[in-house]
Structures are given as C-alpha cells and as structure tokens.
Amino acid sequence: MIDLIIDVPWQMWLLGALSLSIGWGIRGNFGHEVGAALPGALAAMAICLTAGRSDWLERIHFFAMFGAIGWSFGGSMSYMQVVSYTHSGHSLTILYGFANLFAIGFLWAAPGGLALSLPAVLENSQLHLFFLPILFVFIGWTLQLVIVDLFLHYNYDYQSSRRHESPLYWYDTDWLDVTVALASTLIVVVIRGGFDFATSLIFHLGAGWWISFLILVNLLKLRMTPPRGDNWSGCVGIVSGAIIFCFRHDLPIIGLAMLTTGFLGGLAFALGQMIKLFWIKTNLQANWHSIMEQTQGFLLGLALVAGTGILRSTQPIIDYMTVLPLWTHLFAIIFVLVILTYLNHRKAVLTWIEQIDVLPERFYGLPTTGMFLFSRGFLGWFELIYISVGVAVFYLLTVHSETPIYLLTNSWMGKGQQLYIVFMWWIIVFNFERALPRFSPGRIVTEGTITFNGIVATVLCLVTTIQLPTVITTTKMLIEDSYLLAFGYGFVILVMFSLLFWAITLVLFGQTPIPHSGLHIRFGPNRTISKEKPKAGQNHP
C-alpha cells in the first residue's frame, strides 16, 4: 500500500496540506466542533479537485459536507493543557504530553479519514441513506440548543467559563449532544422500519462514544487533563465503533484509510508541537502558538492525503445509475456555504460587541446577533443577513438546476473550483474580521500567513490538471493484511516518536519550564491538576 501513497500527485499533497493548514489556523480562532469543521470541508474539496478522479468531482459538495462532519468530532477535545505539559520541564509530564498529543491527533484525524472515505467509496444508493438521519440529527441539535437556552438560560458559545454551573455538566463532555444524535437516528430507524447502512454507522459511533465514556472516565476514572473535558474518551469510542462497523460490513478499505489518516495524524499533531519547541529554542519572538497550529494543519493535511490516496487508485469508478434527489445536493451546499459559515461567523459579531465600545448590542430594538436563542432575542440583524444569503443561494441553485445560469459553469471541475474558492475566501475574510478590532503585529503570523496561503491555494486550485489514475485491483486479503498491520505500525510510531520527542525536549531545555505556555504539571508533588469539579462562582479552568 505504500506505493499507492507514493503515487499521489504533488498537487494533491500540496493543495490538501495548504487547505487544512488554512482551515486549522482559522479553527484556532473559533474553536470547538464548528470551528474544526472548517478545515475538514476545505481540505476535502482540495483533495477531490486534485485526485484526478472525474467521478469524485460530481460529489465535491458531498466531500465538503462529510469532511466537515468528520473533522468536527475532534473539536470537542481539550488539548491546550496537553501542549502545556510538554513545556513543563517535568520529565514524566513531558513524555505524557507528547504521548497524549499523539493520541489526540489520532482521535481527531481518524474520523476525518472515515468521513472522507464515504463519498469516495459508496455508491449513490448507500450515500443517499445518510441525508435523512443527518438532517434529523441537525434538527435535534437545534431543538436542544433552543430548549436548553429556554429553560436553563445557558449556551456554551458565550457562557463557557461558567459551564460547570449547568445541571447538564458531566465531566465537561458532550453527552447530551451524543444522546440527542442517537435519539434522532433512532427516529429515522423507526421511520425506515429498521437499521440500514447509514443509521447503523451513526449508531455504532454514538454507542461507542457512550460505552467508552462510561468505562474509561466513570468506571476507571481515567482523566487526561482534569478538570478539563473528557470528550477524548468519547472519541476513543467513535473510532472503536467505526472499526467494528468496518469489520461487520466488510469494509476493510475504509478502515485502512481511516487508520492511515489517524496514525499519521497523531504523528502530525505531536510533530507540530516539537517543531514549535525548536523555534522557541532560537529565542526569536513570534506568535509560536499560531505557527504550531498552522504547522499541525499542514501535517494533518498530508496525513489526510495519504489516507485518501489509498482510495484514489484502488476504488472503481462510481456508478451514477442511481440519481440522488435534488434536495440532497441543495442540502450539502447550503450546509457548507451558509450554515457552517454562520455558526462560526456569528462569533466574530460577539467579539465586535465586546471589543468595540461604539457598537451596541441592539440596533433599533433588534439584537446585533440573536443566535436563534430566546435569551438573546432569537433573531438579530446578523441572522437576517444570513437568512437572506441562504434564501438567495437556495433560489439560485434551484433555478440553475432547471435553467443554467451563465455565471455558474456546467463543468464539474469548474463548479468544484467555484465552491472551493468561495468557501475558502469567505472563511479567510471573516477570520480577519474577528481579529481586526485588536489587530497587532503578532497577528501577521496568523492572518497574514493564512491570506498568503489562500492566494497560493487559489492559483494551485485553478491551474491544476491531473490525469485520471490507473485503478489498481487489490485483493481483499491484501487490504485486510494492510488494515491489521496499520495497528502494529501505529503503535510503534506512537511509542517511538513519543520517546524521541521527549528525549529531544530534555536535551534542548533540560528540566526547566519552557516559555510561551502556562505551567501545567501532571504528576508529582508539584502537580497542578485537580480532579474536583470547579466550584460555582469561579471560572472553569
């Protein structure tokens, strides 16, 4: 399988890595699951455009949607204290930090590789099954936010420092979101009269989340960065559930792509931090955290390209005999261009209100942003603008499906390039908008680099032409052998590089705390952790 990865064209490596780096740098400014979805969508489109698979191009909006969903899961995990552990100057804590950076990177990248494999591998009849349960899950989450806000007057987006005061707080995890997703999926199961391919996968992921969370955190009391959240345990369950699903449904190629992306992603996450420590050793002053994030994004992009590179040359041409209904295409495009951007862009408005004294919370009686929450006025000026954008996009796409609009090309490569460029510059611009009120020279490393990379990505996206790869027939036994070997190689990589990065850090800095991070020590008499729930009235660590 190594030869399949080596055969990937350089344009796919570069645009995929640049795209995830751009998105990852922006993700660092917005955070959580909706922020993590941005690099997933952008990198998925980049890979689709440069893979040389004309049959994939017709699904570029599905690549974007599934890529966003897959990479969003990792956004639930807390990792900044883990980064700080590698700065601690405490030997065992440094080793623990690098080992857990590898684990977090694996748990973040693996679901991303899984999700991107679905539109690359599945026939239309199977892919179609996902849209109704995904729609029901989104509706369930929307109702959850409204109901929780209505009765508990709590929303994570703007009350995160006091989240432990909520009666729904349980090890700072997303247990309620997972429960709602499972319940929404089961409603679809009832409607369809039983489990199918899509609902089975979602159920495996959700059930895996719950089982791992209950066993690892509640039963075994394993805490990665107490009192920070333990969603990492649920992500262990998501990956475990996906592996079981691939075995049960005889899909070793998807499992192989997922594990390849995951283990290389773990290495990427830890290596990005190690590179940052090298830079700190030079005593140069810069926004090293942002440099680390964009470096991690670039390396994670390489990991994702490696995982999907296996699919590029092994999967047969997709049969489009079964035509997907129009609403699935509209749903995917509106989700990526409107819903995903809104969920992130609105955070910029909250930043403006906080940092710009002359900007009031209300204009002519309407809130600047109501976030569709009753406690904040529900509908604000920002929502009205985004609703208008959504209606316009829906109308234009509907018209184009019947009578082509000249501006919108009929070429699938052209459509894909348009979607990629519009989405990329949309998120680059609103990321700059959020940083603008308190822009400083240090932000050049973030917004400046992201913008420059966006220019390079635009050029690369528009000039790239890739020959269709020769599809190589691989035996099921070969794929299964590679699937199993991935576990062994992954474990070796984890142990070897964790020890290597630990040793290098001690050689460079000794047992002296390293600057550019808070002091967090996991073990010993000077440990800074606390497994106690934060007290009411105090900010959550």
QUIHUFEN-V845977 format. One record per residue. RES is the residue in one small letter. OMEGA is omega in degrees with one decimal (* if undefined). NEAR is the number of other ideal C-beta (glycine too) atoms within 10 Angstrom. Layout:
BEGIN
res: {RES | RES}
omega: {OMEGA | OMEGA}
near: {NEAR | NEAR}
END
This chain:
BEGIN
res: {m | i | d | l | i | i | d | v | p | w | q | m | w | l | l | g | a | l | s | l | s | i | g | w | g | i | r | g | n | f | g | h | e | v | g | a | a | l | p | g | a | l | a | a | m | a | i | c | l | t | a | g | r | s | d | w | l | e | r | i | h | f | f | a | m | f | g | a | i | g | w | s | f | g | g | s | m | s | y | m | q | v | v | s | y | t | h | s | g | h | s | l | t | i | l | y | g | f | a | n | l | f | a | i | g | f | l | w | a | a | p | g | g | l | a | l | s | l | p | a | v | l | e | n | s | q | l | h | l | f | f | l | p | i | l | f | v | f | i | g | w | t | l | q | l | v | i | v | d | l | f | l | h | y | n | y | d | y | q | s | s | r | r | h | e | s | p | l | y | w | y | d | t | d | w | l | d | v | t | v | a | l | a | s | t | l | i | v | v | v | i | r | g | g | f | d | f | a | t | s | l | i | f | h | l | g | a | g | w | w | i | s | f | l | i | l | v | n | l | l | k | l | r | m | t | p | p | r | g | d | n | w | s | g | c | v | g | i | v | s | g | a | i | i | f | c | f | r | h | d | l | p | i | i | g | l | a | m | l | t | t | g | f | l | g | g | l | a | f | a | l | g | q | m | i | k | l | f | w | i | k | t | n | l | q | a | n | w | h | s | i | m | e | q | t | q | g | f | l | l | g | l | a | l | v | a | g | t | g | i | l | r | s | t | q | p | i | i | d | y | m | t | v | l | p | l | w | t | h | l | f | a | i | i | f | v | l | v | i | l | t | y | l | n | h | r | k | a | v | l | t | w | i | e | q | i | d | v | l | p | e | r | f | y | g | l | p | t | t | g | m | f | l | f | s | r | g | f | l | g | w | f | e | l | i | y | i | s | v | g | v | a | v | f | y | l | l | t | v | h | s | e | t | p | i | y | l | l | t | n | s | w | m | g | k | g | q | q | l | y | i | v | f | m | w | w | i | i | v | f | n | f | e | r | a | l | p | r | f | s | p | g | r | i | v | t | e | g | t | i | t | f | n | g | i | v | a | t | v | l | c | l | v | t | t | i | q | l | p | t | v | i | t | t | t | k | m | l | i | e | d | s | y | l | l | a | f | g | y | g | f | v | i | l | v | m | f | s | l | l | f | w | a | i | t | l | v | l | f | g | q | t | p | i | p | h | s | g | l | h | i | r | f | g | p | n | r | t | i | s | k | e | k | p | k | a | g | q | n | h | p}
omega: {179.1 | -178.4 | 177.5 | 178.8 | -180.0 | -176.5 | -179.7 | -178.3 | -175.7 | 179.6 | 178.8 | 176.5 | -171.8 | -178.0 | 176.9 | -179.4 | 178.2 | -177.7 | 179.8 | 176.0 | 177.1 | -179.0 | -177.7 | 175.8 | 177.1 | 177.7 | -179.0 | 179.7 | -176.4 | 169.5 | 174.4 | -171.4 | -177.1 | 175.3 | -179.0 | 178.8 | -176.1 | 178.6 | 178.7 | 179.6 | -176.0 | -179.5 | 179.1 | 177.8 | 179.7 | 179.8 | 179.3 | -177.2 | -171.9 | -177.1 | -177.0 | 179.9 | -179.2 | 178.9 | 175.9 | -174.5 | 179.6 | -179.4 | -172.4 | 178.0 | 175.1 | 173.2 | -178.4 | -178.1 | -179.3 | 176.4 | 178.4 | -178.9 | -177.2 | -178.8 | -179.4 | -175.5 | -177.5 | 179.3 | 178.2 | -173.6 | 173.8 | -177.8 | -175.8 | 176.3 | 177.9 | 174.3 | -179.6 | 178.3 | -179.2 | 176.8 | -164.9 | -173.7 | 178.8 | -168.3 | -176.6 | 178.4 | 177.4 | 178.7 | 177.7 | -179.6 | -179.0 | 178.5 | -178.8 | 171.5 | 176.0 | -178.7 | -179.5 | 178.0 | 177.4 | -176.9 | 177.6 | -173.3 | -175.2 | 176.3 | 175.4 | 176.3 | 177.2 | -175.2 | -179.2 | 179.0 | -173.5 | 178.3 | 179.3 | -171.2 | -169.0 | 171.3 | -178.1 | -178.1 | 177.3 | -178.2 | -179.3 | -176.4 | -175.5 | -167.5 | -180.0 | 177.5 | 176.8 | 177.7 | 179.9 | 177.9 | 179.2 | 177.3 | 178.4 | 179.5 | 177.8 | 177.7 | 178.1 | -179.9 | -178.3 | -177.5 | 178.7 | 178.7 | -176.3 | -174.7 | -177.7 | -179.5 | -177.9 | 172.6 | -173.3 | -173.8 | -176.5 | 177.0 | -172.2 | -177.9 | 179.4 | -175.6 | -179.2 | 178.4 | 178.4 | 175.7 | 179.2 | -177.8 | 177.9 | -176.3 | 175.9 | -177.7 | -179.8 | -174.7 | -178.7 | 178.5 | -179.8 | 179.6 | 178.4 | 178.3 | 178.4 | -180.0 | 179.1 | 178.9 | 179.7 | 174.9 | 177.4 | 177.5 | 179.1 | -179.7 | -177.0 | 177.6 | 178.3 | 179.0 | 171.1 | -175.7 | -174.7 | -178.3 | 177.0 | 179.4 | -179.4 | 179.3 | 176.9 | -179.2 | -178.4 | 178.4 | 177.1 | 177.7 | -176.6 | -177.7 | -179.2 | 179.4 | -178.8 | -177.3 | -171.9 | -174.2 | -174.4 | -178.2 | -175.9 | 177.5 | 176.8 | 179.8 | -177.8 | -177.9 | -178.0 | 2.6 | 177.5 | -170.1 | -179.1 | 174.9 | 176.3 | -178.8 | 176.6 | 177.8 | 172.1 | 179.3 | 177.7 | 179.9 | 178.7 | 178.1 | 178.6 | 178.7 | 178.4 | 179.1 | -179.3 | 176.4 | -176.4 | -177.0 | 175.0 | -179.2 | -177.6 | -178.3 | 177.0 | 177.1 | 179.7 | 178.4 | 179.5 | -177.5 | 177.3 | 177.5 | -177.0 | -176.5 | 175.8 | 175.8 | 175.5 | 177.1 | -179.6 | -176.9 | 179.4 | -179.0 | 177.6 | 176.9 | 179.4 | 177.5 | 177.4 | 179.5 | 174.5 | 179.9 | 179.0 | -179.3 | 179.5 | -177.8 | 172.0 | -179.1 | 179.5 | 175.7 | -172.3 | 179.8 | 178.4 | 177.1 | 177.5 | -177.0 | -179.1 | 174.7 | 176.2 | 179.7 | 179.0 | -179.0 | 176.0 | 176.0 | 175.8 | 178.7 | 180.0 | 177.2 | 178.6 | -179.5 | -179.5 | 176.1 | 176.1 | -178.3 | -175.1 | -173.7 | -177.3 | -175.3 | -179.7 | 178.0 | -177.7 | 178.7 | -178.4 | 178.4 | 176.0 | -176.5 | 177.8 | 179.8 | -175.9 | -173.7 | 179.2 | 177.4 | 178.8 | -179.0 | -177.2 | -177.5 | -179.8 | 176.5 | -176.2 | -172.8 | -172.3 | -173.5 | -177.5 | 178.9 | 178.6 | -176.4 | 176.8 | -175.0 | -178.1 | 177.0 | 176.1 | 179.5 | 177.3 | 177.4 | 179.0 | -178.9 | -178.6 | -169.9 | -178.5 | -173.0 | -175.0 | -179.3 | -179.1 | 177.1 | -179.3 | 171.7 | 177.4 | 175.2 | 178.8 | 176.9 | 175.4 | 170.8 | 179.0 | 175.9 | -177.1 | 177.7 | -176.7 | -178.7 | -179.9 | 178.8 | 175.4 | -173.9 | 179.7 | 179.6 | -178.9 | 178.4 | 179.5 | 178.0 | -176.8 | 175.5 | 177.8 | 177.7 | -179.4 | 178.7 | -179.9 | 179.2 | 179.9 | -178.2 | -177.8 | 179.3 | 178.3 | 178.1 | -177.6 | 179.9 | -179.3 | 179.0 | -174.1 | 172.6 | -171.7 | -179.4 | -178.3 | -176.9 | 175.2 | 177.6 | 179.7 | 174.1 | 178.6 | 177.7 | 179.9 | 178.1 | 178.0 | -179.0 | -179.2 | -175.0 | 178.6 | -179.1 | -177.0 | -177.3 | 174.6 | -176.7 | 176.2 | -177.8 | -177.5 | 171.5 | 177.1 | 179.1 | -177.8 | -177.9 | -169.1 | -176.2 | 179.6 | -178.1 | -179.0 | 179.6 | -179.7 | -179.4 | 178.4 | 180.0 | -178.4 | -174.5 | 178.8 | 180.0 | 178.9 | -179.9 | 178.0 | 178.2 | 176.8 | 177.1 | 178.9 | -179.3 | 178.5 | 179.3 | -177.9 | 179.6 | -173.2 | -175.4 | -175.1 | 170.1 | -175.6 | 175.6 | 177.2 | -179.1 | 173.3 | -179.1 | -177.7 | 177.4 | 179.3 | 179.4 | 178.2 | -179.6 | 179.7 | 179.5 | 179.9 | 177.0 | 178.9 | 178.1 | -179.0 | 179.0 | -179.4 | 177.5 | -178.1 | 178.7 | -179.2 | 179.2 | 178.4 | 178.8 | 179.3 | -176.6 | -174.0 | -175.8 | 174.4 | 178.2 | -179.1 | -179.1 | 175.7 | -178.5 | -179.8 | 179.8 | 178.7 | 178.2 | -176.8 | -170.4 | -174.8 | 179.1 | 176.8 | 177.8 | -175.7 | -177.3 | 179.4 | 175.5 | 172.0 | -179.1 | 176.7 | -179.2 | -173.7 | -171.9 | 173.1 | -176.3 | -179.0 | -177.5 | -176.2 | -175.2 | 173.1 | 179.3 | 178.2 | 175.8 | 178.3 | -177.0 | 177.2 | -179.1 | 178.1 | 176.9 | 177.0 | 178.5 | *}
near: {20 | 9 | 8 | 18 | 18 | 9 | 13 | 24 | 18 | 10 | 19 | 22 | 18 | 20 | 26 | 32 | 24 | 24 | 34 | 35 | 27 | 31 | 33 | 28 | 27 | 27 | 27 | 20 | 22 | 22 | 14 | 19 | 19 | 21 | 22 | 25 | 29 | 32 | 30 | 35 | 32 | 34 | 33 | 34 | 28 | 35 | 31 | 29 | 29 | 25 | 27 | 19 | 24 | 13 | 16 | 24 | 19 | 19 | 26 | 27 | 26 | 26 | 31 | 31 | 29 | 27 | 34 | 29 | 26 | 29 | 33 | 25 | 27 | 28 | 21 | 24 | 24 | 18 | 21 | 13 | 21 | 27 | 22 | 22 | 30 | 27 | 24 | 28 | 17 | 22 | 15 | 14 | 23 | 26 | 21 | 21 | 29 | 26 | 21 | 23 | 28 | 26 | 22 | 24 | 28 | 28 | 26 | 30 | 33 | 32 | 24 | 33 | 31 | 30 | 24 | 30 | 26 | 24 | 24 | 26 | 18 | 22 | 12 | 17 | 12 | 14 | 21 | 17 | 19 | 23 | 19 | 18 | 24 | 23 | 16 | 21 | 22 | 16 | 13 | 19 | 15 | 12 | 12 | 17 | 19 | 16 | 12 | 17 | 19 | 11 | 8 | 13 | 13 | 19 | 18 | 13 | 16 | 15 | 14 | 14 | 12 | 15 | 17 | 17 | 16 | 16 | 7 | 10 | 18 | 16 | 18 | 22 | 19 | 21 | 18 | 15 | 21 | 22 | 15 | 22 | 24 | 19 | 14 | 22 | 24 | 17 | 17 | 20 | 16 | 8 | 11 | 14 | 7 | 8 | 16 | 16 | 17 | 22 | 22 | 17 | 24 | 24 | 19 | 22 | 25 | 25 | 17 | 23 | 30 | 17 | 16 | 20 | 25 | 15 | 14 | 19 | 21 | 13 | 9 | 10 | 9 | 14 | 18 | 24 | 24 | 21 | 19 | 21 | 22 | 24 | 28 | 28 | 26 | 30 | 26 | 21 | 24 | 26 | 23 | 17 | 22 | 25 | 19 | 14 | 21 | 23 | 13 | 10 | 14 | 9 | 23 | 19 | 22 | 27 | 26 | 26 | 30 | 28 | 28 | 27 | 32 | 26 | 27 | 26 | 30 | 28 | 26 | 28 | 29 | 30 | 19 | 23 | 24 | 20 | 16 | 25 | 21 | 11 | 15 | 20 | 12 | 8 | 7 | 8 | 10 | 16 | 17 | 20 | 18 | 21 | 18 | 22 | 21 | 25 | 22 | 27 | 28 | 22 | 25 | 33 | 30 | 20 | 28 | 33 | 28 | 24 | 29 | 30 | 26 | 26 | 22 | 25 | 20 | 20 | 21 | 9 | 11 | 19 | 10 | 12 | 8 | 11 | 8 | 17 | 10 | 12 | 10 | 20 | 17 | 16 | 20 | 24 | 21 | 19 | 21 | 28 | 21 | 19 | 16 | 24 | 21 | 21 | 19 | 23 | 21 | 23 | 21 | 22 | 21 | 18 | 17 | 17 | 16 | 13 | 12 | 12 | 7 | 4 | 13 | 10 | 13 | 13 | 11 | 5 | 6 | 16 | 21 | 20 | 27 | 20 | 25 | 17 | 22 | 14 | 16 | 20 | 18 | 15 | 17 | 23 | 16 | 21 | 21 | 12 | 13 | 19 | 13 | 10 | 15 | 15 | 12 | 11 | 15 | 15 | 10 | 13 | 17 | 11 | 12 | 15 | 12 | 7 | 6 | 11 | 12 | 7 | 8 | 13 | 14 | 10 | 10 | 17 | 15 | 13 | 18 | 24 | 20 | 15 | 22 | 25 | 16 | 13 | 21 | 26 | 15 | 18 | 26 | 22 | 13 | 21 | 26 | 19 | 15 | 21 | 17 | 15 | 13 | 11 | 11 | 8 | 9 | 13 | 16 | 14 | 17 | 22 | 21 | 12 | 17 | 25 | 16 | 11 | 21 | 20 | 11 | 13 | 25 | 15 | 10 | 17 | 21 | 13 | 8 | 19 | 8 | 17 | 7 | 11 | 17 | 7 | 13 | 12 | 7 | 16 | 8 | 10 | 9 | 13 | 19 | 16 | 14 | 21 | 23 | 13 | 13 | 19 | 12 | 9 | 13 | 20 | 11 | 11 | 17 | 19 | 12 | 11 | 19 | 23 | 13 | 13 | 24 | 21 | 12 | 14 | 26 | 14 | 8 | 13 | 18 | 10 | 11 | 8 | 15 | 20 | 11 | 17 | 20 | 12 | 14 | 24 | 20 | 24 | 15 | 11 | 5 | 10 | 13 | 16 | 19 | 10 | 8 | 8 | 14 | 18 | 9 | 8 | 7 | 11 | 10 | 17 | 17}
END
